[in-house]
Amino acid sequence: MSICHTTDTTFQHDVKSEGYTLVNFWAPWCGPCRFFGPILESFDGEHSSEVRVLKVNVDEQTEIANQYGIMSLPTTILLKNGELIDKVVGAAPLAELKQFVFKNR
């Protein structure tokens, strides 16, 4: 599976799947977001069968960002069966991203 760019319209459907969903809130002008993008791609390549990865462009999808109170970028949330279970702010190396996701499983 590849990373899905979700929208205000499709978000609820995209996160309703059973299991874990990692949602990254980002913006094209955000330097740390550009750094974190390839890390998310690597994570998705290794763990797409276990965790679905979604990206939300906060400049274009303001409703979702407001719903989750996103104030800093990048912010990544972890959902289980559509319910929020954890949130982290900032870009992190791949090892830290894995730790964030798998400590909550």
PyRosetta script that sets phi, psi and omega in degrees:
from pyrosetta import init, pose_from_sequence

init()
pose = pose_from_sequence("MSICHTTDTTFQHDVKSEGYTLVNFWAPWCGPCRFFGPILESFDGEHSSEVRVLKVNVDEQTEIANQYGIMSLPTTILLKNGELIDKVVGAAPLAELKQFVFKNR")
pose.set_psi(1, 149.2)
pose.set_omega(1, 178.0)
pose.set_phi(2, -111.5)
pose.set_psi(2, 166.2)
pose.set_omega(2, -179.7)
pose.set_phi(3, -63.6)
pose.set_psi(3, 133.6)
pose.set_omega(3, -179.4)
pose.set_phi(4, -102.1)
pose.set_psi(4, 131.0)
pose.set_omega(4, 173.4)
pose.set_phi(5, -91.0)
pose.set_psi(5, 106.3)
pose.set_omega(5, -174.4)
pose.set_phi(6, -92.2)
pose.set_psi(6, 162.9)
pose.set_omega(6, -177.7)
pose.set_phi(7, -126.8)
pose.set_psi(7, 169.4)
pose.set_omega(7, 175.6)
pose.set_phi(8, -54.6)
pose.set_psi(8, -36.4)
pose.set_omega(8, -177.4)
pose.set_phi(9, -74.2)
pose.set_psi(9, -39.3)
pose.set_omega(9, -173.7)
pose.set_phi(10, -98.3)
pose.set_psi(10, -8.3)
pose.set_omega(10, -172.2)
pose.set_phi(11, -55.9)
pose.set_psi(11, -51.8)
pose.set_omega(11, -177.2)
pose.set_phi(12, -57.9)
pose.set_psi(12, -40.2)
pose.set_omega(12, 177.1)
pose.set_phi(13, -67.4)
pose.set_psi(13, -41.2)
pose.set_omega(13, -177.0)
pose.set_phi(14, -65.2)
pose.set_psi(14, -31.0)
pose.set_omega(14, -177.1)
pose.set_phi(15, -98.2)
pose.set_psi(15, -2.0)
pose.set_omega(15, -178.3)
pose.set_phi(16, -78.0)
pose.set_psi(16, -7.6)
pose.set_omega(16, -179.8)
pose.set_phi(17, -65.3)
pose.set_psi(17, 151.0)
pose.set_omega(17, 177.7)
pose.set_phi(18, -68.9)
pose.set_psi(18, 149.2)
pose.set_omega(18, 178.2)
pose.set_phi(19, 100.3)
pose.set_psi(19, -157.8)
pose.set_omega(19, -173.2)
pose.set_phi(20, -99.6)
pose.set_psi(20, 139.5)
pose.set_omega(20, 175.7)
pose.set_phi(21, -131.1)
pose.set_psi(21, 127.8)
pose.set_omega(21, 176.6)
pose.set_phi(22, -102.4)
pose.set_psi(22, 123.5)
pose.set_omega(22, -177.6)
pose.set_phi(23, -117.4)
pose.set_psi(23, 121.4)
pose.set_omega(23, -180.0)
pose.set_phi(24, -105.7)
pose.set_psi(24, 121.5)
pose.set_omega(24, 175.8)
pose.set_phi(25, -95.0)
pose.set_psi(25, 127.9)
pose.set_omega(25, -172.3)
pose.set_phi(26, -148.8)
pose.set_psi(26, 173.8)
pose.set_omega(26, 172.6)
pose.set_phi(27, -146.3)
pose.set_psi(27, 147.7)
pose.set_omega(27, -177.4)
pose.set_phi(28, -63.0)
pose.set_psi(28, -27.0)
pose.set_omega(28, -178.4)
pose.set_phi(29, -84.7)
pose.set_psi(29, -5.5)
pose.set_omega(29, -174.6)
pose.set_phi(30, -86.3)
pose.set_psi(30, 113.4)
pose.set_omega(30, 179.6)
pose.set_phi(31, -58.9)
pose.set_psi(31, -50.9)
pose.set_omega(31, 178.0)
pose.set_phi(32, -60.8)
pose.set_psi(32, -29.8)
pose.set_omega(32, 177.3)
pose.set_phi(33, -65.8)
pose.set_psi(33, -41.2)
pose.set_omega(33, 178.3)
pose.set_phi(34, -65.9)
pose.set_psi(34, -36.2)
pose.set_omega(34, 175.7)
pose.set_phi(35, -64.5)
pose.set_psi(35, -41.0)
pose.set_omega(35, -173.9)
pose.set_phi(36, -77.1)
pose.set_psi(36, -23.1)
pose.set_omega(36, -178.5)
pose.set_phi(37, -53.0)
pose.set_psi(37, -53.0)
pose.set_omega(37, 179.3)
pose.set_phi(38, -63.7)
pose.set_psi(38, -28.7)
pose.set_omega(38, 177.5)
pose.set_phi(39, -67.4)
pose.set_psi(39, -43.1)
pose.set_omega(39, 175.9)
pose.set_phi(40, -61.5)
pose.set_psi(40, -40.6)
pose.set_omega(40, 178.4)
pose.set_phi(41, -60.8)
pose.set_psi(41, -43.3)
pose.set_omega(41, 178.3)
pose.set_phi(42, -63.5)
pose.set_psi(42, -45.0)
pose.set_omega(42, 178.7)
pose.set_phi(43, -59.6)
pose.set_psi(43, -46.0)
pose.set_omega(43, -179.8)
pose.set_phi(44, -61.9)
pose.set_psi(44, -39.9)
pose.set_omega(44, 179.1)
pose.set_phi(45, -62.2)
pose.set_psi(45, -34.2)
pose.set_omega(45, -178.0)
pose.set_phi(46, -87.6)
pose.set_psi(46, -29.6)
pose.set_omega(46, -168.7)
pose.set_phi(47, -128.7)
pose.set_psi(47, 20.3)
pose.set_omega(47, -176.0)
pose.set_phi(48, -63.5)
pose.set_psi(48, -23.0)
pose.set_omega(48, 178.6)
pose.set_phi(49, -78.6)
pose.set_psi(49, -16.1)
pose.set_omega(49, -177.6)
pose.set_phi(50, -107.0)
pose.set_psi(50, -32.7)
pose.set_omega(50, -173.4)
pose.set_phi(51, -137.4)
pose.set_psi(51, 126.9)
pose.set_omega(51, 175.3)
pose.set_phi(52, -84.4)
pose.set_psi(52, 136.4)
pose.set_omega(52, -178.7)
pose.set_phi(53, -113.2)
pose.set_psi(53, 126.6)
pose.set_omega(53, 177.3)
pose.set_phi(54, -121.2)
pose.set_psi(54, 150.4)
pose.set_omega(54, 174.1)
pose.set_phi(55, -122.7)
pose.set_psi(55, 142.1)
pose.set_omega(55, 179.1)
pose.set_phi(56, -126.5)
pose.set_psi(56, 116.5)
pose.set_omega(56, 174.4)
pose.set_phi(57, -79.7)
pose.set_psi(57, 108.5)
pose.set_omega(57, -173.7)
pose.set_phi(58, -67.5)
pose.set_psi(58, -21.1)
pose.set_omega(58, 176.7)
pose.set_phi(59, -71.5)
pose.set_psi(59, -30.2)
pose.set_omega(59, -177.1)
pose.set_phi(60, -102.0)
pose.set_psi(60, -25.6)
pose.set_omega(60, -174.3)
pose.set_phi(61, -120.7)
pose.set_psi(61, 68.6)
pose.set_omega(61, -173.3)
pose.set_phi(62, -71.0)
pose.set_psi(62, -28.5)
pose.set_omega(62, -177.8)
pose.set_phi(63, -62.2)
pose.set_psi(63, -46.7)
pose.set_omega(63, -179.5)
pose.set_phi(64, -65.6)
pose.set_psi(64, -44.2)
pose.set_omega(64, -179.8)
pose.set_phi(65, -60.1)
pose.set_psi(65, -41.9)
pose.set_omega(65, 178.0)
pose.set_phi(66, -66.5)
pose.set_psi(66, -40.2)
pose.set_omega(66, -179.7)
pose.set_phi(67, -57.7)
pose.set_psi(67, -38.3)
pose.set_omega(67, -177.9)
pose.set_phi(68, -99.1)
pose.set_psi(68, 7.0)
pose.set_omega(68, 175.8)
pose.set_phi(69, 63.3)
pose.set_psi(69, 39.6)
pose.set_omega(69, -177.9)
pose.set_phi(70, -73.3)
pose.set_psi(70, 119.5)
pose.set_omega(70, -178.3)
pose.set_phi(71, -117.1)
pose.set_psi(71, -21.4)
pose.set_omega(71, -178.4)
pose.set_phi(72, -133.3)
pose.set_psi(72, 151.7)
pose.set_omega(72, -179.4)
pose.set_phi(73, -123.3)
pose.set_psi(73, 148.0)
pose.set_omega(73, -12.0)
pose.set_phi(74, -75.1)
pose.set_psi(74, 149.4)
pose.set_omega(74, 171.1)
pose.set_phi(75, -122.7)
pose.set_psi(75, 136.6)
pose.set_omega(75, -179.3)
pose.set_phi(76, -125.0)
pose.set_psi(76, 130.8)
pose.set_omega(76, 177.9)
pose.set_phi(77, -116.5)
pose.set_psi(77, 153.6)
pose.set_omega(77, 177.4)
pose.set_phi(78, -117.7)
pose.set_psi(78, 126.8)
pose.set_omega(78, 179.3)
pose.set_phi(79, -115.0)
pose.set_psi(79, 145.4)
pose.set_omega(79, 171.8)
pose.set_phi(80, -123.4)
pose.set_psi(80, 121.1)
pose.set_omega(80, -177.4)
pose.set_phi(81, 52.6)
pose.set_psi(81, 36.7)
pose.set_omega(81, 177.0)
pose.set_phi(82, 85.5)
pose.set_psi(82, -1.8)
pose.set_omega(82, -178.5)
pose.set_phi(83, -106.6)
pose.set_psi(83, 134.2)
pose.set_omega(83, 179.7)
pose.set_phi(84, -63.9)
pose.set_psi(84, 129.4)
pose.set_omega(84, 176.1)
pose.set_phi(85, -121.7)
pose.set_psi(85, -20.3)
pose.set_omega(85, 177.9)
pose.set_phi(86, -165.0)
pose.set_psi(86, 162.0)
pose.set_omega(86, -177.7)
pose.set_phi(87, -148.6)
pose.set_psi(87, 141.3)
pose.set_omega(87, 176.6)
pose.set_phi(88, -136.8)
pose.set_psi(88, 142.2)
pose.set_omega(88, -179.9)
pose.set_phi(89, -110.6)
pose.set_psi(89, 134.9)
pose.set_omega(89, 177.0)
pose.set_phi(90, 106.6)
pose.set_psi(90, 162.9)
pose.set_omega(90, 176.4)
pose.set_phi(91, -83.6)
pose.set_psi(91, 145.3)
pose.set_omega(91, -178.9)
pose.set_phi(92, -138.8)
pose.set_psi(92, 153.4)
pose.set_omega(92, 173.7)
pose.set_phi(93, -63.7)
pose.set_psi(93, 163.2)
pose.set_omega(93, -177.5)
pose.set_phi(94, -55.7)
pose.set_psi(94, -42.9)
pose.set_omega(94, -179.1)
pose.set_phi(95, -60.4)
pose.set_psi(95, -40.0)
pose.set_omega(95, 179.1)
pose.set_phi(96, -70.5)
pose.set_psi(96, -36.7)
pose.set_omega(96, 176.8)
pose.set_phi(97, -62.4)
pose.set_psi(97, -44.8)
pose.set_omega(97, 177.4)
pose.set_phi(98, -60.5)
pose.set_psi(98, -43.4)
pose.set_omega(98, 179.5)
pose.set_phi(99, -61.7)
pose.set_psi(99, -44.1)
pose.set_omega(99, 178.4)
pose.set_phi(100, -57.5)
pose.set_psi(100, -46.2)
pose.set_omega(100, -177.1)
pose.set_phi(101, -71.1)
pose.set_psi(101, -49.4)
pose.set_omega(101, -170.0)
pose.set_phi(102, -81.8)
pose.set_psi(102, -15.0)
pose.set_omega(102, 174.0)
pose.set_phi(103, -70.8)
pose.set_psi(103, -20.7)
pose.set_omega(103, -178.0)
pose.set_phi(104, -95.9)
pose.set_psi(104, 7.9)
pose.set_omega(104, -176.8)
pose.set_phi(105, -98.7)
pose.dump_pdb("model.pdb")
